[in-house]
Amino acid sequence: MERKTAISLGYALLVIVAMLMLRQWWSQTQSVEALPYSTFEQYLKEGRIANVIIGERVITGHLKTPDPGGRSVVISTLVEPALAERLSLFGVPYTRVLEPAWLRETLSWIVPTLIFFALWSYLGQRLSARLGGTGGLIGIGRNKARVYMERQTGVRFEDVAGVDEAKAELREVVEFLRNPQHYGRLGARVPKGILLMGPTGTGKTLLARAVAGEAGVAFFSISGSEFIEMFVGVGAARVRDLFEQARAHAPAIIFIDELDALGKARGAFNLSGGHDEREQTLNQLLVELDGFDPSVGVVLLAATNRPEILDPALLRAGRFDRQVLVDRPDRKGRLAILAVHAKKIRLADGIDLDPVAGITVGLAGADLANLVNEAALCATRRDADSVTLADFTAAFERIVAGIERRNRVLSPREREVIAYHEMGHALTALALPGTDTVHKVSIVPHGVGALGYTLQRPSEDRYVIGRGELMNRIAVLLGGRAAEKLVFDELSTGAADDIAKATDIARDMVMRYGMDEDLGCVTYAETRPRFLESPALAPMRGSESSPETAQRIDEAVRGIIQRGFESAGALLLTNRAILERCARALIARESLDETEIRSLSAGLRPASGDPLTGPALTAADN
C-alpha cells in the first residue's frame, strides 16, 4: 500500500512539473508582445493599432501590420486614465506591474517542497533496499518474514518421509492449533518453542512447512541472518514486529531457519568485548519468548544444525521447551524418501528401490533427492524411456566418486600400480570379516584427484563398532599400500589419503575409545565443549597427559598401523595368484562390478594368524 502511494505521488509531481514547463513554452511561443503602457499609447497616436480590447487589468490591441518579429497582437497593463494623462506630460515610459496570482505564489513554494520529499523518498527506498529493509527508511525495522497460508505451503506430513519420530512429536502442535480449547481443557499448554535440530539436508525446513500445511494457519518463515543489520536496534525491532504480526494473525506459526545465526551463545567469538547488534537481537527474542502467551495460538519453530553453539538461555524451560531430533534416516526411512521423490520421475516397470536404500547408508533426505534427480539425468543421457536400477547405481557412483575424467591419460606403469593398489583394497575387504561390501573397483580417474577407487558401502546401519572391526578397517585402508609393496617392492604417493584415514581411526582407538591395553580405559583426547555448553565458558584445555604418556600414545598408534599393514600384506601374500589375476582383469576392463570381483576372487583364503597381531611382511616374503 505504501509503495503504491509513493508511486502515485511521483506521478503527480511529474504531471505538475510538465504542466509548468508547458505553460512557459506556450507563453513564449505565442505571437503576443507585452508593451509598457506608454508605448501602447504611442502606438495609438501613430495609428498602428486597428482595434482595442479592454479587460479588467490588461488592454489588448491588434496591429494593422505585424511588427518585424511577426507579432500581430500587443498587450499592456491598464493604467488609470488620470494617472496616465499626468505621466504622459513628462515624456518617460511607464507601465503597471501586476502582483503575482495566488496560484503562482502557492506553486512557488509547494513544488520545490514536493520535489525535495520525492527525492528523499527515492533515496530512502534505494538505501533501504541496499540494507535489506522494506518500506523506506521508516520501515527498515520491520521484519522480512514471508507469510504463507495453508494453500501456499503445499506441504503435508505425507510429503515428508523418513522422520516418523519427529512427525509424531509435531502432531501435538498441529492438534493444538486446530483446537486449542479441547487440547488445553486439562490445563496443559503447547510448548512455546520447538527446536528442530539435526544434520543438514534432513528435512527440518520441510517438516516445519508441513506443520503449517496440516494446521492450516498462517506461516511466518524467516532466516536468522535476516534479523541482523548494520544499524544497532534494527534486529530487535524486527523481532518485535514479527511477533506482533503473528499475534495479529493468530493462530500462526513462526519459523526461524538457521537459528544459530541469531542465537549464538552470548560472549562467544566476541573479540571486541562490546554489546553488539547480535546480542541485542537475541535478548529481544528471549524477551518475546517470555512474554507471549501460547494460549493465543502462536507457536515458534526453529531449525539448526549446530545446537552446541546456541545460547543456553535460549533453550531453558519456558522458551524452547522441546528439542526434536531430525536425524539421518535408516534403511526404512531411506526407502520411503526414495519412494516420495521417485513419484516425480518415470520409473521402469517392476523396479525395486530397496537395493538403492541399502547402499545409501548415511545419506540425508536432500542427498537422496539429488540421487533420484541424477538417476533421471543418467537415463536421459542414454535416451532411455524410463529410469532403471542401473541408472541409480551410476548416479550413486557419480555422487560418491565424482565425474569420470577419461581425458586424463595415465601411463601403462601408473595404470598397473593403481590396478594393484585398488585390488589390494578390494581383496582385503573381501577376506576380512565385518568389512563393508565391495560394489565396484575402477582405475578410471574420477573427481578432483582420485586416479581410481574402490567403492564400499555398508549393507546395514551400524551404530556400535568393535575393536576387531576397526582393526579390519585399518587393514583394508592399508591394503592398497601393502599390494604395492608386495608386487613392486616400493611405495608411492597414492596411499596418502588412506594413511591419513587409518591414522585417524588408530588415534581415536587409543585416545578416545580406550582400546589400548597398556594405556587403559582413559581418554587422552583434547577436551571439547559439551553439548549446549557455551564455548566462551568452556575451559580451553588440551590433553592433560604427560610427555611420557604422549610418547606411549604415539607408539600405540604406530603399532596399530603397523599391525594393520602387516595383516593386509600377509593376506595378499597368501592370495598372490588371485591378486595377479584380478589386477590383470582390472587393467583390461578398467572397471569391475561386485559379481565380476567375486568370480575372479574365488578361492580367496584368509591369512594365517590373528589379524590384530598378524605376521610381519618381510623382504624375504616378497
N, C-alpha and C positions, 0 to 999 in steps of 0.2 A: 504494500500500500504506500509506504513512504517512497519507494523507488518510483512508482507511478506519479506521485505528487511532484517529485523532483523533475521528472521528465516534462510534465505539464508546465511547470514554472519556466523551464528552459525554453520551451516553445513560445510561451507568451513573451518572454524577453526578446526573442528573435523577431517576433512579429512587430513589437513596438519599435525596435531599432530599424527594422526595414521600413516602417511607415514614416519615421522621421527622415530617413535618407531619401525616401520617395518624395516627400513634401519639399525638401530642399532642392532636389533635382527639378521638380515641377516648377517651382518658383523661379529657378534660374533659366529655364528653357522657354518660358512664356515670352511673347512679343509685347511686353509691357515695360515701360521705363518710368521709374519713380523720379519726380522732379521736385525741387523746392517750390513753395507756393509763389514766391516772387517770380521764378522762371515761368511758372504756369501762366501768371498774369501777363508776362511779356509775350508769351505765345498768343494770348488772346488779342493783345494790341496789334501784333504783327499779322493777325488773320490766318494763322496756320491751323487753328482748331476748327473742325467742321461742326461738331456738336459737343455738348457737355452733359454729363450725368452727375447730379449732386446727391451724395449719400449723407449718412448721419455724421461720419467722421472723415470721409475722403471724398474727393471730386475726381471724376474720370473724364478725360477728353479724347476724342478720336481725331487724329491728324488728317488733314486733307491729302497730304503727301507724306509717305513714310520717310523717316529720317535715314541718314546714311547707314545706320545699323539694321535697318529693315523693320523697325518697330513702328507700329501704326497707332498705338494706344499709349497714353501717358496718364499717370495718376499722381495726386499730390494730397497731402493732408490739408483739410479745410481749416482756414483761419477766419476768425470773426471779421466781418466786413469793416467795423470801426477800427479795429487794430490794424488790419491790412492797409486801410487808407492812410493811417498815420505813419506806418513803416515805409510805405512807398515814397514818402517825401524825402527820405534820407538816401535813397538810391543804393541800398545794400540788400543782398539776397536774404531772404528769411523763409523759414518753414516751421512746421509744428511737429513735435515729436510725440508719438502716441505711447502711452505706457504699455508694457507687455501684458498680454492676456493672461487670465488665471491658469489656463491650461499650460501655457508655455512656462509659467513660473513653477507650476507643480512638477512638470516633467523635468525641469532643470535640476531638481534635486532627487526626484524619485528614480529616474533612470540610472544615474550613477550608483545610487544605493542598491538597486536591484542587480546591476551588473556586478557589484562587489560581492553580494551574497551568492550570486550564481557561481562566480569564480571560487569563492570559499567552499561552497558545497562540492564543486567538481574536484578541487584539490583534496578535500577531505575524503571523498569517495576513493580517489586514487591511493591516498596514503593508507586508508583503512584496508583496501584490498591487498596492498603490499604487506601489511601487518597481520592479515588474516581476520580482520573484523568484518562486521556486517552493519549496514545502515549508517555509514559515515562515522566520523569521529565520536559522535554521541553514542552510537550503538556498538562501539568496539568491545564493550564489556558484556555483550550478550553472547550466550552460548551458541555454538555452531552445530548442535546436535541435529541429525537427520531424523525426522519423525516419520514413522511408518505405522499404518493401520493394519488390521488383520489381513485384508485382501492384498496388501502391498508386500508383506514379508514373503508370502508364497512358500513358507516352510512349515511343515508339521513334524510331529515326532516320528511318523513313519518314514520321513525323508532322512532321518538321522539314524544310522546303523552302527553297531559295534560298541555302543556306550550305554548298554542297558542299565547298569547300576546308576549312572549319572542321570538318566532319564527318570528312573524311579524316584530319585531324590527330588527332582524338579517337578514332579507331578503334583506334589503338595502345594507348590506355589501356584500352579495353574488352577487347582481347585479353589484355593483361597480367593484368587482374583475373580473367578466366576461367581462364587457365592460366599462372600466374606461373612455374612451373618450366620450361615449354617456352620461354617468351619470354626468360627470363634464362639460358638454357643456354650462351650465348656470352659471358656476363659483362656484358651490357647491363642497365641498370636503367631503370625507368619514371621520368619526371620527377616530382620531389617535388610540385611545384606547377605548375598550368596556369592562366594568366590569360586569361580571355575578355574582350576589350576591343572596344568599338565604340559607335556611337551608340545612343541609347535606342530601344527597340522593335524591335531587330533579331533578337531571339530568343536572347539569351545564357542566360537562366534556363531557357528551354525546352530548349536544347541540353544544358545540364548535367543536367537531369532525364532526357533521352533517353539520356545516357551511363549513368546508373544503371539505367534500364529495360533497356538492352541487356546490361549486365554482370550484372544480376540480383543485386545486392549491396545492403547497407544504404546508405541515402542520408540524410545529415545535412544539413538545409537550415536556414540561419540568416542573418539580415541583419547587416551590420557594425555597425549602430547598436544592436543588441540587446546588445552586449558592454558598452557604456558605461553606467554608473550614477553616482549622486551619491556613493556610498561609494568611497573610494580602495581599490584592490585587488580590487574585485568583478569588473571586466573581465578582469584577469589570471587570477583564479580560474576564471572561466567558460571561458577559453581552455584552461586545463589540464584542466578536466573534460570539455570537448568532445573533446580528443584522446585522453583516457583511455577514454571511451566508444567512440570509433571503433576504438581498438586492441582493445577487448574484443569488438567485432562484426566484426573484420576477416575477409575483405576488405570494405572500406567506402569510401565517397566522402564527403568533407566539402565542402560547397558554401557559400561565403560570398558572399552577394549584396551589392552596393553596397560593395565593399571600400574605396572612397575614404573612407567614413565612419569606418573604423577605421585605415586605413593611410596617412593623410595625412602628408606629409613632416614629420619632427620639427623643431621650431624655426620652422616656418612658421605664420603667423597666431596666434602665441602672444604676445600683448602683455604678459601678466603676467610672463613670463620664468621661470616655475616649471616643475617637473616634474609635469605634470598627469596625470589618470587616463588620457587617451587615449594618451599616450606610454608609460605603463607597460603598458597593454594591448598596444600594438604591440610593445614589447620582448618581452613574453611570447610573442607569436605568432612572432617571429623565433627565439626560443629553441626553441619547439616544432618549427619547420621545420628547424632544425639538428639536433634531437635524435632525430626519429623515422626509423625505417628503412623505406624504401619497399618492401623485400622482404616485409614482413609483409602487404602488400596494402592500405595506406591511401593514398589519393590526395587531394590538396587541389585543389579547383577554386574559382576566384573570378571574379567579374564586376565590371566597372566601365566607366563611360562617361567617366571623367576620369582616364586613366592618367598625364597630365602632372603631377598633383599628388601621386602616390604617392611614398613614401619610396624613394630609390634602393637602400637596403639590402634592401628587400623584394623587389627584382627581380634581385638578383645571382644568379650561377650557384650552384646548390645549394639555392635556395629556390623562387622561381617560375622554373623553368628555361625554360619555354616560354610565349610570348605568342601567342595565337591571335586574329587579327583577325576579328571578325564584323561585316562591313560591310553597307551597304545593298545590296540585290540588284540585279542587272542585269535586262534585259528577260526573259531566260530564267528567271531566278530568280523574278521577279515573277509570271510565268505559272504557275510551279509552286506558289507560295504561294497564288495565287488559286484554283488547282485544288483545293488541300487544303481551303481554307475553303469553297469552293463546294459541297463534298460535304454540308455541313450545311444547305443551303437547297435549295429546289425550283427548278431552272433550267428555262427554256423549252427545248424540243427544238431541237437544232442550234445552240445559241448558242456563239459563238466568243469566248473571253476574251482572245485575243491583242490586239485593239484596246484593251482596257482596260489590259493590261500596257504598251502603247505610250504611253499618255497619263499613266501614273502614275510618271513618272521622278522619282527622289529619294524615293519613299515607302518606309518600312521595313515589316517584316512586320506589326507592330501596326497601322500605318496601313492596310495592305491588308485586314487582318481587319476593321477598322472600316468600310472601304469596302463589303465584302461584306454586312455587317450592315445598313448604311444602305440598300443597294440592296434588300435584303429588306423593310425597313421602307417604302421608297417603293412597292414593289409591293403591300404590304399596305394602304397608304393608299388606293390606287386600286381595291381589291377585286379584284386580279388573281389568277389561279390559279397563276402562275409568275413568276419574275424574268426580265426581258428585258434586252437591252443598253441600252435607253433608261433603265431603272432604274439601271444602273451609271453612266450619264452624269449623270443627275440627282443621284445620291448624290455623285459626284465634285465636281460644281458646288457642292453643299451644303457639302461639307467645305472646298473651296478658297475659295469666295466668301462662304460663310455663308448664313444663312437669309434668304429673301426677306422684305422688310418693305414689303408693299404698303399698309399703313396709313399710311406716311409719304407724304403728298401733296406733290408738287412743283408749283411754279407753271409755267405754259407757258414762261416765259422760262428758268427753270432746266432744264427738260426739253430745251429747244433747245440750251442751252450744253453740257449733259452729252452729248447726242447727237453734236454736232460734236466734242467732246473725245474721246469713245471711238472714233469713226470715224477720227479723226486717228491714234490709236494703231494701229488695225487696218490702214488703208491703208498707213501707213509700213512696218509689218511685212510686208505682202504685197509691197511693191515692192522692199525691200532684200534682198539675198541673205544666207543664213546666219542668218536670224532664226527664232524659234520659230513653229510653225504656229498660226494663229488659229482657235480652235474655236468661239468664241461671243462675241457682243457684246451687252450688255444695259444698259438705263438704269433697270432696276428696282432700288431700293435693297436692298442686302444687308448682313448683318453689322452691325457697330457703327457704322461711319462711311462705308462705301462707297455713294455715290449711283449708281454704275454701275460696270461692269467690262468689261475685255477679257480673255477667257480665252485664254492662250497656253500651250502645253505643247510641249516638245521632242519630236521624232519619234524620237530615238535618244539613247543615253547619250553624253555628251561629257565628255572629260577634259582636253583641251587646246583653248584658245580663242585665236585670233589677234587682232592689234590691230584689223584691219578689222572683225571681228565684234563686238568690244567697242564700236567707234565706232557700228556699226549699232544695237547695243542701246541706246546713249545716245540715238540719233536716234529710236528707237521710243518710249522713255520720254518724250521731249520732243515727240513728235508731237501729243499732245493739246493742249499749250500752244500749239504752232505753229498748230493749227487754230483755236483761239480767237482768236489774234492775227490770223490771215488773214481770218476771217469777221466778227468783231465789233470788231476793232481795239482790243481791251482785254484785260487779263489778269485772271484770277480766282484764288481760293484753292484751286480744285480740283486744281491741279497740285503741291501742296506735297509729297506723298509721292513723286511722280515725280521732282521736282527733287532730293530727298534721295537717292534711289537712284542717279540719274545722277551726282550729285556723288561718291558713294562709289566708283563704278566709275572715274570720271576720276581721283580721288585715288590709287586703287590702281594705275592705269596709270602714273602719274608717280612715286609714292613706293615702290612695291613691285616692279613689273614692269619698270621702266626703259624705258618706251616713249616717252619724250620725247627727241627727237634732241639738243636743246640741253643738257639736264641729263645725258644719257648713261646708261649701264648702272650706275647707282648706286642703292642702297637708302637712302631717306631716312625710312622709316617707323620708328616707335619700336621699340626692341629688346624682344622678348618672351622670356620664359623658354623655353629649348629643351625639346623633348620629353623628359620624365622628369628634367628638371633641377629641383632644389629651388628653389621660389620664394624661400625665405629666403636662399639663397646666390647667386641670380642677380643680377647688377648691375641696379639700378633706374635706368636712364638713358633719357632721351628721345632725340629727334632731335639729332644732333650737327652739324647743318647751321648755317651762319652766317645772320644776319638777311637778308643779300643773297640767299642761296640760298633761304631760306623765301619771300622775295618772288617769286623766279622760279618757285617751285613753285606759288604761288597764281596767278600769271599763266598758267602752263601749264595748270592745272586749268580756269581760266576760259576759256582759249582752246579747250580740248576741248569744254567745254559749249556754247560759242558756236557752234562748227562743227557740232556735232550739231543744235542748234536751227535753224541756217540750212539744213542739209541737209534736215531734215524739212519746213521751211517751203517750200523750193524744190520739193520733191517734191509737196506738197499744192497748191501754186500751179499746177504743171503739170497736175494732175488735179483742178482745182477743180470741174468739172462732175460728176465721179464722186463727189467728196466731198459735193456737194449732194444728189445722188440717193440715196446711201447714208444720209445723215443723215435725210432725209425719210422713207425707209422705216423707219428705226430708231425714229423718233418715232411712226410709225403702228403698228408691230408690237411695240414695246418690247424685243424680243429677236430676234437674227438668228443662225442657226447657220452652220456653215462653208460649206455648199452655197449658201445664200442670199447670203452675203457674196461668194463667188467669182462668182456670177451677176451681182450688182449692180455689181461692180468690174471687169467685163470691159472690156478695152481699157486697163487701168492701165499707165501708162508711167513708167519711171524718170526722175529728174531729170537734166538735163544737167550734166556736170562731175563731178569726183571727189567722192564722198560724204564724204571726210575733209576736203576743203577746198572745200565746196560754196559756191555763190554766196550772198551775203547777202540777207536778206529785208528789203527797204526799204519805206518808206511808199508809194512810187510803185507798187510791185508790188501793193499792196492795192487 
